[in-house]
């Protein structure tokens, strides 16, 4: 059983709990590997990509996929976790206008450096940042390079709350975008809701829920990598490849969806020596 499930994770459970529930609902054998890609915090909802079997090996290939979110930022206060689960650590009377917010959004587009939240899963000398923060220890994080492709103010929801659509690279913390936007406006803000609407080619409109989940919702591995070219092996090439012998190909370097006789063999890479190597 190999492939992906694009699940709409509800608010109130962790990503790990969602994986356990999927495993239970599908009655997966113990030897079937399963894991999620791109963690959603318990208070966040939306597209959670779950990999089954050999698809779990594709994590590194999915790291550079774009993600899209609908987020709510509430101005007037900031919490230690930068979301509604934390304790208030700062307040401000300033609630910016739609025009003021729109004016500063362009400075966050493109490649930017971002400081992750103190309560995050970042690894610090073998420990998670959120564990250290909960123990009251000083957490020193480094800025990360991320890229913001779209940052649009959708509407005001009243009482200092605004809704945004954000398309970004993997590794982006929406909570940090909220904090930094407020700082640019000389005020404070906290992320009060978050929904991931897209992860690579997977979007919320075509995702499943716990209530509707069946084995038919398992998406074949190639559908997650539609941007890759297809490579069909000849009989001789397949013989070399399947027997572990070096297979030199006159193909551009890069990754390919590799097939033989119409059957999917895996995601393979033509390396610097023009040899074909299986990646997934």
Phi and psi restraints in degrees (value plus and minus 20) as a CYANA .aco file:
   2 UNK   PHI    -145.9  -105.9
   2 UNK   PSI     117.2   157.2
   3 UNK   PHI     130.0   170.0
   3 UNK   PSI    -184.4  -144.4
   4 UNK   PHI    -145.9  -105.9
   4 UNK   PSI     131.2   171.2
   5 UNK   PHI    -140.1  -100.1
   5 UNK   PSI     105.1   145.1
   6 UNK   PHI    -116.1   -76.1
   6 UNK   PSI      80.4   120.4
   7 UNK   PHI    -121.8   -81.8
   7 UNK   PSI     120.8   160.8
   8 UNK   PHI    -109.0   -69.0
   8 UNK   PSI      79.7   119.7
   9 UNK   PHI     -94.9   -54.9
   9 UNK   PSI     109.4   149.4
  10 UNK   PHI    -100.5   -60.5
  10 UNK   PSI     145.0   185.0
  11 UNK   PHI     -87.9   -47.9
  11 UNK   PSI     124.1   164.1
  12 UNK   PHI      88.1   128.1
  12 UNK   PSI     -29.0    11.0
  13 UNK   PHI    -149.1  -109.1
  13 UNK   PSI     135.0   175.0
  14 UNK   PHI     -99.7   -59.7
  14 UNK   PSI     146.4   186.4
  15 UNK   PHI     -83.7   -43.7
  15 UNK   PSI     -58.3   -18.3
  16 UNK   PHI     -84.3   -44.3
  16 UNK   PSI     -59.5   -19.5
  17 UNK   PHI     -85.7   -45.7
  17 UNK   PSI     -56.1   -16.1
  18 UNK   PHI     -83.9   -43.9
  18 UNK   PSI     -60.6   -20.6
  19 UNK   PHI     -83.1   -43.1
  19 UNK   PSI     -63.5   -23.5
  20 UNK   PHI     -82.1   -42.1
  20 UNK   PSI     -58.4   -18.4
  21 UNK   PHI     -88.8   -48.8
  21 UNK   PSI     -59.8   -19.8
  22 UNK   PHI     -81.4   -41.4
  22 UNK   PSI     -64.0   -24.0
  23 UNK   PHI     -79.6   -39.6
  23 UNK   PSI     -59.6   -19.6
  24 UNK   PHI     -90.0   -50.0
  24 UNK   PSI     -64.7   -24.7
  25 UNK   PHI     -84.7   -44.7
  25 UNK   PSI     -56.6   -16.6
  26 UNK   PHI    -106.9   -66.9
  26 UNK   PSI     -24.1    15.9
  27 UNK   PHI      32.3    72.3
  27 UNK   PSI      29.4    69.4
  28 UNK   PHI     -91.4   -51.4
  28 UNK   PSI     119.1   159.1
  29 UNK   PHI     -81.3   -41.3
  29 UNK   PSI     134.5   174.5
  30 UNK   PHI     -82.6   -42.6
  30 UNK   PSI     -45.5    -5.5
  31 UNK   PHI    -105.1   -65.1
  31 UNK   PSI     -21.5    18.5
  32 UNK   PHI    -106.1   -66.1
  32 UNK   PSI     100.3   140.3
  33 UNK   PHI     -91.8   -51.8
  33 UNK   PSI     124.6   164.6
  34 UNK   PHI    -170.8  -130.8
  34 UNK   PSI     121.5   161.5
  35 UNK   PHI    -187.2  -147.2
  35 UNK   PSI     141.3   181.3
  36 UNK   PHI    -122.2   -82.2
  36 UNK   PSI     138.8   178.8
  37 UNK   PHI    -146.5  -106.5
  37 UNK   PSI     103.8   143.8
  38 UNK   PHI      60.7   100.7
  38 UNK   PSI      65.9   105.9
  39 UNK   PHI     -83.3   -43.3
  39 UNK   PSI     117.8   157.8
  40 UNK   PHI    -132.1   -92.1
  40 UNK   PSI     109.0   149.0
  41 UNK   PHI     -84.3   -44.3
  41 UNK   PSI     139.8   179.8
  42 UNK   PHI     -74.8   -34.8
  42 UNK   PSI     -55.4   -15.4
  43 UNK   PHI    -101.6   -61.6
  43 UNK   PSI     -23.1    16.9
  44 UNK   PHI    -120.3   -80.3
  44 UNK   PSI     133.7   173.7
  45 UNK   PHI    -147.3  -107.3
  45 UNK   PSI     158.4   198.4
  46 UNK   PHI      91.4   131.4
  46 UNK   PSI    -178.8  -138.8
  47 UNK   PHI     -89.1   -49.1
  47 UNK   PSI      95.6   135.6
  48 UNK   PHI    -136.1   -96.1
  48 UNK   PSI      96.9   136.9
  49 UNK   PHI    -106.2   -66.2
  49 UNK   PSI     101.4   141.4
  50 UNK   PHI    -134.7   -94.7
  50 UNK   PSI     109.0   149.0
  51 UNK   PHI    -124.5   -84.5
  51 UNK   PSI     122.9   162.9
  52 UNK   PHI    -141.6  -101.6
  52 UNK   PSI     122.6   162.6
  53 UNK   PHI      40.3    80.3
  53 UNK   PSI    -152.7  -112.7
  54 UNK   PHI     -86.1   -46.1
  54 UNK   PSI     -38.3     1.7
  55 UNK   PHI     -83.5   -43.5
  55 UNK   PSI     -42.1    -2.1
  56 UNK   PHI     -85.7   -45.7
  56 UNK   PSI     -38.5     1.5
  57 UNK   PHI     -99.3   -59.3
  57 UNK   PSI     -26.6    13.4
  58 UNK   PHI    -113.5   -73.5
  58 UNK   PSI     -10.6    29.4
  59 UNK   PHI     -73.3   -33.3
  59 UNK   PSI     -69.8   -29.8
  60 UNK   PHI     -83.1   -43.1
  60 UNK   PSI     -48.8    -8.8
  61 UNK   PHI     -95.5   -55.5
  61 UNK   PSI     -38.6     1.4
  62 UNK   PHI    -117.3   -77.3
  62 UNK   PSI     -24.7    15.3
  63 UNK   PHI     -80.5   -40.5
  63 UNK   PSI     -51.6   -11.6
  64 UNK   PHI    -112.6   -72.6
  64 UNK   PSI      -9.7    30.3
  65 UNK   PHI     -92.5   -52.5
  65 UNK   PSI     120.9   160.9
  66 UNK   PHI     -91.1   -51.1
  66 UNK   PSI     129.7   169.7
  67 UNK   PHI    -146.8  -106.8
  67 UNK   PSI     126.7   166.7
  68 UNK   PHI    -144.2  -104.2
  68 UNK   PSI     118.4   158.4
  69 UNK   PHI    -151.9  -111.9
  69 UNK   PSI     130.7   170.7
  70 UNK   PHI    -128.5   -88.5
  70 UNK   PSI     101.1   141.1
  71 UNK   PHI    -146.4  -106.4
  71 UNK   PSI     126.9   166.9
  72 UNK   PHI    -130.8   -90.8
  72 UNK   PSI     107.1   147.1
  73 UNK   PHI    -133.3   -93.3
  73 UNK   PSI     109.7   149.7
  74 UNK   PHI    -131.1   -91.1
  74 UNK   PSI     102.2   142.2
  75 UNK   PHI    -109.1   -69.1
  75 UNK   PSI     130.6   170.6
  76 UNK   PHI     102.6   142.6
  76 UNK   PSI     -37.4     2.6
  77 UNK   PHI    -178.7  -138.7
  77 UNK   PSI     140.7   180.7
  78 UNK   PHI    -152.5  -112.5
  78 UNK   PSI     119.2   159.2
  79 UNK   PHI    -125.9   -85.9
  79 UNK   PSI     147.3   187.3
  80 UNK   PHI     -88.5   -48.5
  80 UNK   PSI     -46.6    -6.6
  81 UNK   PHI    -114.2   -74.2
  81 UNK   PSI     -25.7    14.3
  82 UNK   PHI      48.0    88.0
  82 UNK   PSI      -7.7    32.3
  83 UNK   PHI    -156.9  -116.9
  83 UNK   PSI    -199.6  -159.6
  84 UNK   PHI     -91.7   -51.7
  84 UNK   PSI     -26.6    13.4
  85 UNK   PHI    -102.7   -62.7
  85 UNK   PSI     -34.6     5.4
  86 UNK   PHI    -112.8   -72.8
  86 UNK   PSI    -196.2  -156.2
  87 UNK   PHI    -118.1   -78.1
  87 UNK   PSI     120.9   160.9
  88 UNK   PHI     -87.4   -47.4
  88 UNK   PSI     108.4   148.4
  89 UNK   PHI    -138.5   -98.5
  89 UNK   PSI     -32.5     7.5
  90 UNK   PHI    -177.3  -137.3
  90 UNK   PSI     129.0   169.0
  91 UNK   PHI    -154.2  -114.2
  91 UNK   PSI     138.4   178.4
  92 UNK   PHI    -169.6  -129.6
  92 UNK   PSI     124.4   164.4
  93 UNK   PHI    -105.0   -65.0
  93 UNK   PSI     -31.3     8.7
  94 UNK   PHI    -103.1   -63.1
  94 UNK   PSI     102.2   142.2
  95 UNK   PHI    -132.4   -92.4
  95 UNK   PSI      92.4   132.4
  96 UNK   PHI     -89.9   -49.9
  96 UNK   PSI     138.8   178.8
  97 UNK   PHI    -106.9   -66.9
  97 UNK   PSI     148.3   188.3
  98 UNK   PHI     -77.6   -37.6
  98 UNK   PSI     -60.7   -20.7
  99 UNK   PHI     -87.3   -47.3
  99 UNK   PSI     -60.4   -20.4
 100 UNK   PHI     -85.0   -45.0
 100 UNK   PSI     -62.4   -22.4
 101 UNK   PHI     -84.8   -44.8
 101 UNK   PSI     -67.6   -27.6
 102 UNK   PHI     -78.7   -38.7
 102 UNK   PSI     -54.3   -14.3
 103 UNK   PHI     -87.3   -47.3
 103 UNK   PSI     -50.2   -10.2
 104 UNK   PHI    -118.4   -78.4
 104 UNK   PSI     -32.3     7.7
 105 UNK   PHI     -77.6   -37.6
 105 UNK   PSI     -58.2   -18.2
 106 UNK   PHI     -77.4   -37.4
 106 UNK   PSI     -46.2    -6.2
 107 UNK   PHI     -90.8   -50.8
 107 UNK   PSI     -31.4     8.6
 108 UNK   PHI    -120.9   -80.9
 108 UNK   PSI     -20.0    20.0
 109 UNK   PHI    -102.8   -62.8
 109 UNK   PSI     131.1   171.1
 110 UNK   PHI      68.6   108.6
 110 UNK   PSI    -179.0  -139.0
 111 UNK   PHI    -101.3   -61.3
 111 UNK   PSI     104.2   144.2
 112 UNK   PHI    -154.6  -114.6
 112 UNK   PSI     142.7   182.7
 113 UNK   PHI    -119.4   -79.4
 113 UNK   PSI     115.1   155.1
 114 UNK   PHI    -151.9  -111.9
 114 UNK   PSI     115.5   155.5
 115 UNK   PHI    -111.0   -71.0
 115 UNK   PSI      97.5   137.5
 116 UNK   PHI     -81.7   -41.7
 116 UNK   PSI     138.1   178.1
 117 UNK   PHI     -84.7   -44.7
 117 UNK   PSI     131.6   171.6
 118 UNK   PHI     -81.0   -41.0
 118 UNK   PSI     -58.7   -18.7
 119 UNK   PHI    -112.5   -72.5
 119 UNK   PSI      66.0   106.0
 120 UNK   PHI    -164.7  -124.7
 120 UNK   PSI     153.5   193.5
 121 UNK   PHI    -108.7   -68.7
 121 UNK   PSI      -8.4    31.6
 122 UNK   PHI     -78.7   -38.7
 122 UNK   PSI     120.8   160.8
 123 UNK   PHI    -109.3   -69.3
 123 UNK   PSI     104.9   144.9
 124 UNK   PHI    -144.9  -104.9
 124 UNK   PSI      84.6   124.6
 125 UNK   PHI      31.0    71.0
 125 UNK   PSI      23.7    63.7
 126 UNK   PHI      67.8   107.8
 126 UNK   PSI     -21.0    19.0
 127 UNK   PHI    -140.6  -100.6
 127 UNK   PSI     129.8   169.8
 128 UNK   PHI     -95.2   -55.2
 128 UNK   PSI     121.1   161.1
 129 UNK   PHI     -79.0   -39.0
 129 UNK   PSI     -59.5   -19.5
 130 UNK   PHI     -87.4   -47.4
 130 UNK   PSI     -51.4   -11.4
 131 UNK   PHI     -86.9   -46.9
 131 UNK   PSI     -62.7   -22.7
 132 UNK   PHI     -84.5   -44.5
 132 UNK   PSI     -61.4   -21.4
 133 UNK   PHI     -83.7   -43.7
 133 UNK   PSI     -60.5   -20.5
 134 UNK   PHI     -86.6   -46.6
 134 UNK   PSI     -44.9    -4.9
 135 UNK   PHI    -104.8   -64.8
 135 UNK   PSI     -19.4    20.6
 136 UNK   PHI      59.6    99.6
 136 UNK   PSI      -6.8    33.2
 137 UNK   PHI    -106.0   -66.0
 137 UNK   PSI     134.4   174.4
 138 UNK   PHI     -91.1   -51.1
 138 UNK   PSI     107.5   147.5
 139 UNK   PHI    -130.8   -90.8
 139 UNK   PSI      97.7   137.7
 140 UNK   PHI    -132.5   -92.5
 140 UNK   PSI      93.2   133.2
 141 UNK   PHI    -131.4   -91.4
 141 UNK   PSI     132.1   172.1
 142 UNK   PHI    -115.8   -75.8
 142 UNK   PSI     132.6   172.6
 143 UNK   PHI     -89.2   -49.2
 143 UNK   PSI     131.4   171.4
 144 UNK   PHI    -139.3   -99.3
 144 UNK   PSI     130.8   170.8
 145 UNK   PHI    -107.4   -67.4
 145 UNK   PSI     101.2   141.2
 146 UNK   PHI    -152.3  -112.3
 146 UNK   PSI     150.9   190.9
 147 UNK   PHI    -153.7  -113.7
 147 UNK   PSI     112.1   152.1
 148 UNK   PHI    -130.0   -90.0
 148 UNK   PSI      97.9   137.9
 149 UNK   PHI    -113.1   -73.1
 149 UNK   PSI     -48.3    -8.3
 150 UNK   PHI    -170.8  -130.8
 150 UNK   PSI     114.6   154.6
 151 UNK   PHI    -166.1  -126.1
 151 UNK   PSI      74.5   114.5
 152 UNK   PHI    -139.3   -99.3
 152 UNK   PSI     111.7   151.7
 153 UNK   PHI    -101.5   -61.5
 153 UNK   PSI      98.5   138.5
 154 UNK   PHI    -107.9   -67.9
 154 UNK   PSI     -67.8   -27.8
 155 UNK   PHI    -191.2  -151.2
 155 UNK   PSI     143.9   183.9
 156 UNK   PHI    -112.7   -72.7
 156 UNK   PSI     116.3   156.3
 157 UNK   PHI    -126.6   -86.6
 157 UNK   PSI     -11.5    28.5
 158 UNK   PHI      64.7   104.7
 158 UNK   PSI     140.7   180.7
 159 UNK   PHI      34.9    74.9
 159 UNK   PSI      18.8    58.8
 160 UNK   PHI      59.7    99.7
 160 UNK   PSI     -12.6    27.4
 161 UNK   PHI    -124.4   -84.4
 161 UNK   PSI     112.7   152.7
 162 UNK   PHI    -148.4  -108.4
 162 UNK   PSI     129.1   169.1
 163 UNK   PHI    -128.8   -88.8
 163 UNK   PSI     115.3   155.3
 164 UNK   PHI    -147.9  -107.9
 164 UNK   PSI     131.7   171.7
 165 UNK   PHI    -132.7   -92.7
 165 UNK   PSI     108.3   148.3
 166 UNK   PHI    -150.5  -110.5
 166 UNK   PSI     105.6   145.6
 167 UNK   PHI    -131.8   -91.8
 167 UNK   PSI     108.7   148.7
 168 UNK   PHI    -170.1  -130.1
 168 UNK   PSI     151.1   191.1
 169 UNK   PHI     -99.7   -59.7
 169 UNK   PSI     144.8   184.8
 170 UNK   PHI     -81.7   -41.7
 170 UNK   PSI     126.1   166.1
 171 UNK   PHI      72.3   112.3
 171 UNK   PSI     -24.5    15.5
 172 UNK   PHI     -98.8   -58.8
 172 UNK   PSI     114.2   154.2
 173 UNK   PHI    -121.0   -81.0
 173 UNK   PSI      95.9   135.9
 174 UNK   PHI     -86.5   -46.5
 174 UNK   PSI     -53.4   -13.4
 175 UNK   PHI     -80.1   -40.1
 175 UNK   PSI     -58.0   -18.0
 176 UNK   PHI     -90.3   -50.3
 176 UNK   PSI     -56.7   -16.7
 177 UNK   PHI     -80.4   -40.4
 177 UNK   PSI     -59.2   -19.2
 178 UNK   PHI     -82.5   -42.5
 178 UNK   PSI     -68.8   -28.8
 179 UNK   PHI     -78.8   -38.8
 179 UNK   PSI     -66.1   -26.1
 180 UNK   PHI     -91.1   -51.1
 180 UNK   PSI     -53.3   -13.3
 181 UNK   PHI     -84.1   -44.1
 181 UNK   PSI     -64.7   -24.7
 182 UNK   PHI     -82.4   -42.4
 182 UNK   PSI     -61.1   -21.1
 183 UNK   PHI     -80.8   -40.8
 183 UNK   PSI     -58.9   -18.9
 184 UNK   PHI     -85.7   -45.7
 184 UNK   PSI     -42.2    -2.2
 185 UNK   PHI    -122.8   -82.8
 185 UNK   PSI      -9.1    30.9
 186 UNK   PHI      36.6    76.6
 186 UNK   PSI      25.3    65.3
 187 UNK   PHI    -168.8  -128.8
 187 UNK   PSI    -184.6  -144.6
 188 UNK   PHI    -147.9  -107.9
 188 UNK   PSI     132.7   172.7
 189 UNK   PHI    -176.3  -136.3
 189 UNK   PSI     139.2   179.2
 190 UNK   PHI    -157.8  -117.8
 190 UNK   PSI     121.7   161.7
 191 UNK   PHI     -94.8   -54.8
 191 UNK   PSI     101.4   141.4
 192 UNK   PHI    -130.6   -90.6
 192 UNK   PSI     -27.0    13.0
 193 UNK   PHI    -182.2  -142.2
 193 UNK   PSI     129.1   169.1
 194 UNK   PHI    -171.6  -131.6
 194 UNK   PSI     112.1   152.1
 195 UNK   PHI    -154.7  -114.7
 195 UNK   PSI     102.4   142.4
 196 UNK   PHI    -105.4   -65.4
 196 UNK   PSI     101.3   141.3
 197 UNK   PHI    -120.6   -80.6
 197 UNK   PSI     -34.1     5.9
 198 UNK   PHI    -175.7  -135.7
 198 UNK   PSI     121.9   161.9
 199 UNK   PHI    -157.7  -117.7
 199 UNK   PSI      83.9   123.9
 200 UNK   PHI      40.1    80.1
 200 UNK   PSI    -146.0  -106.0
 201 UNK   PHI    -105.1   -65.1
 201 UNK   PSI     -25.1    14.9
 202 UNK   PHI    -110.9   -70.9
 202 UNK   PSI     107.3   147.3
 203 UNK   PHI    -146.4  -106.4
 203 UNK   PSI     144.0   184.0
 204 UNK   PHI     -87.0   -47.0
 204 UNK   PSI     -49.1    -9.1
 205 UNK   PHI     -86.1   -46.1
 205 UNK   PSI     -48.4    -8.4
 206 UNK   PHI    -129.8   -89.8
 206 UNK   PSI       2.0    42.0
 207 UNK   PHI    -119.4   -79.4
 207 UNK   PSI     145.7   185.7
 208 UNK   PHI    -129.4   -89.4
 208 UNK   PSI     149.8   189.8
 209 UNK   PHI    -142.3  -102.3
 209 UNK   PSI     150.4   190.4
 210 UNK   PHI     -78.7   -38.7
 210 UNK   PSI     -55.9   -15.9
 211 UNK   PHI     -92.4   -52.4
 211 UNK   PSI     -47.5    -7.5
 212 UNK   PHI    -129.1   -89.1
 212 UNK   PSI     -21.0    19.0
 213 UNK   PHI     -83.6   -43.6
 213 UNK   PSI     109.2   149.2
 214 UNK   PHI    -160.3  -120.3
 214 UNK   PSI     153.0   193.0
 215 UNK   PHI     -82.3   -42.3
 215 UNK   PSI     -43.3    -3.3
 216 UNK   PHI     -87.8   -47.8
 216 UNK   PSI     -34.3     5.7
 217 UNK   PHI    -103.7   -63.7
 217 UNK   PSI     -23.1    16.9
 218 UNK   PHI     -94.9   -54.9
 218 UNK   PSI     101.4   141.4
 219 UNK   PHI    -116.1   -76.1
 219 UNK   PSI     107.4   147.4
 220 UNK   PHI     -77.5   -37.5
 220 UNK   PSI     128.1   168.1
 221 UNK   PHI     -72.6   -32.6
 221 UNK   PSI     -65.0   -25.0
 222 UNK   PHI     -77.4   -37.4
 222 UNK   PSI     -48.2    -8.2
 223 UNK   PHI     -89.0   -49.0
 223 UNK   PSI     -36.3     3.7
 224 UNK   PHI    -104.7   -64.7
 224 UNK   PSI     -29.0    11.0
 225 UNK   PHI    -152.2  -112.2
 225 UNK   PSI      28.6    68.6
 226 UNK   PHI     -87.6   -47.6
 226 UNK   PSI     -35.7     4.3
 227 UNK   PHI     -95.8   -55.8
 227 UNK   PSI     -33.2     6.8
 228 UNK   PHI    -104.4   -64.4
 228 UNK   PSI     126.8   166.8
 229 UNK   PHI     -95.1   -55.1
 229 UNK   PSI     135.0   175.0
 230 UNK   PHI    -112.6   -72.6
 230 UNK   PSI     121.1   161.1
 231 UNK   PHI    -148.5  -108.5
 231 UNK   PSI      97.9   137.9
 232 UNK   PHI    -123.7   -83.7
 232 UNK   PSI     103.8   143.8
 233 UNK   PHI    -105.6   -65.6
 233 UNK   PSI     124.8   164.8
 234 UNK   PHI     -98.3   -58.3
 234 UNK   PSI     152.8   192.8
 235 UNK   PHI     -77.9   -37.9
 235 UNK   PSI     -64.7   -24.7
 236 UNK   PHI     -87.4   -47.4
 236 UNK   PSI     -62.4   -22.4
 237 UNK   PHI     -83.7   -43.7
 237 UNK   PSI     -61.4   -21.4
 238 UNK   PHI     -85.5   -45.5
 238 UNK   PSI     -57.5   -17.5
 239 UNK   PHI     -81.3   -41.3
 239 UNK   PSI     -65.6   -25.6
 240 UNK   PHI     -81.7   -41.7
 240 UNK   PSI     -68.3   -28.3
 241 UNK   PHI     -84.8   -44.8
 241 UNK   PSI     -66.2   -26.2
 242 UNK   PHI     -90.8   -50.8
 242 UNK   PSI     -40.7    -0.7
 243 UNK   PHI    -116.5   -76.5
 243 UNK   PSI     -10.6    29.4
 244 UNK   PHI      56.2    96.2
 244 UNK   PSI      -5.5    34.5
 245 UNK   PHI    -107.3   -67.3
 245 UNK   PSI     135.1   175.1
 246 UNK   PHI     -83.6   -43.6
 246 UNK   PSI     111.6   151.6
 247 UNK   PHI    -140.8  -100.8
 247 UNK   PSI      86.6   126.6
 248 UNK   PHI    -109.2   -69.2
 248 UNK   PSI     110.4   150.4
 249 UNK   PHI    -146.5  -106.5
 249 UNK   PSI     125.5   165.5
 250 UNK   PHI    -110.0   -70.0
 250 UNK   PSI      48.4    88.4
 251 UNK   PHI    -150.7  -110.7
 251 UNK   PSI     130.0   170.0
 252 UNK   PHI     -77.8   -37.8
 252 UNK   PSI     129.6   169.6
 253 UNK   PHI     -83.6   -43.6
 253 UNK   PSI     129.3   169.3
 254 UNK   PHI     116.1   156.1
 254 UNK   PSI    -192.7  -152.7
 255 UNK   PHI    -114.0   -74.0
 255 UNK   PSI     128.1   168.1
 256 UNK   PHI    -160.4  -120.4
 256 UNK   PSI     125.7   165.7
 257 UNK   PHI    -100.3   -60.3
 257 UNK   PSI      93.7   133.7
 258 UNK   PHI    -125.3   -85.3
 258 UNK   PSI     112.6   152.6
 259 UNK   PHI    -151.5  -111.5
 259 UNK   PSI     137.9   177.9
 260 UNK   PHI    -164.5  -124.5
 260 UNK   PSI     104.2   144.2
 261 UNK   PHI      39.4    79.4
 261 UNK   PSI       9.9    49.9
 262 UNK   PHI      66.8   106.8
 262 UNK   PSI     -27.7    12.3
 263 UNK   PHI    -114.3   -74.3
 263 UNK   PSI     117.6   157.6
 264 UNK   PHI     -96.5   -56.5
 264 UNK   PSI     103.7   143.7
 265 UNK   PHI    -114.2   -74.2
 265 UNK   PSI     -51.2   -11.2
 266 UNK   PHI     127.3   167.3
 266 UNK   PSI     158.9   198.9
 267 UNK   PHI    -110.7   -70.7
 267 UNK   PSI      99.5   139.5
 268 UNK   PHI    -140.3  -100.3
 268 UNK   PSI     138.9   178.9
 269 UNK   PHI    -142.5  -102.5
 269 UNK   PSI     112.5   152.5
 270 UNK   PHI    -108.4   -68.4
 270 UNK   PSI      91.9   131.9
 271 UNK   PHI    -108.0   -68.0
 271 UNK   PSI    -192.2  -152.2
 272 UNK   PHI     -80.6   -40.6
 272 UNK   PSI     -47.4    -7.4
 273 UNK   PHI    -109.1   -69.1
 273 UNK   PSI     -13.1    26.9
 274 UNK   PHI      43.1    83.1
 274 UNK   PSI       4.2    44.2
 275 UNK   PHI    -113.0   -73.0
 275 UNK   PSI     127.6   167.6
 276 UNK   PHI    -109.6   -69.6
 276 UNK   PSI     103.5   143.5
 277 UNK   PHI    -144.8  -104.8
 277 UNK   PSI     114.9   154.9
 278 UNK   PHI     -96.2   -56.2
 278 UNK   PSI     110.9   150.9
 279 UNK   PHI    -122.9   -82.9
 279 UNK   PSI     -63.4   -23.4
